Amino acid sequence: MDACCLFVSTTDLRDLLERTQDLRLLESIPILQKLTENERNAVISAFTYVKFTDGDYIIRQGDAGDAFYVVKSGTVMVTRNAK
């Protein structure tokens, strides 16, 4: 008896599942909802994953606004000082 199987490594499968989660996350962000699927894939490919620990600053008021952050997991606190 012959058999034909589909194969994907566990690492590749994990990456594919994570990418699917990332696509869903981007679809939930209003400013990104009008992007096409190809554009969302390009955005995901451009992202760099960065982990922060409790107490870390992601960005501070007054810093140059030269990056776009999406919180994938965890909790962040946003504060703004009055001017």
RAHUQUI-V291182 format. One record per residue. N is the residue number from 1. SS is DSSP state (a for helix, b for strand, c for the rest). Layout:
BEGIN
N&SS, N&SS
END
This chain:
BEGIN
1&c, 2&c, 3&c, 4&c, 5&c, 6&c, 7&c, 8&c, 9&c, 10&a, 11&a, 12&a, 13&a, 14&a, 15&a, 16&a, 17&a, 18&a, 19&a, 20&a, 21&a, 22&a, 23&a, 24&a, 25&a, 26&a, 27&a, 28&c, 29&c, 30&a, 31&a, 32&a, 33&c, 34&c, 35&c, 36&c, 37&a, 38&a, 39&a, 40&a, 41&a, 42&a, 43&a, 44&a, 45&a, 46&a, 47&c, 48&c, 49&c, 50&c, 51&c, 52&c, 53&c, 54&c, 55&c, 56&c, 57&c, 58&c, 59&c, 60&c, 61&c, 62&c, 63&c, 64&c, 65&c, 66&c, 67&c, 68&c, 69&c, 70&c, 71&c, 72&c, 73&c, 74&c, 75&c, 76&c, 77&c, 78&c, 79&c, 80&c, 81&c, 82&c, 83&c
END
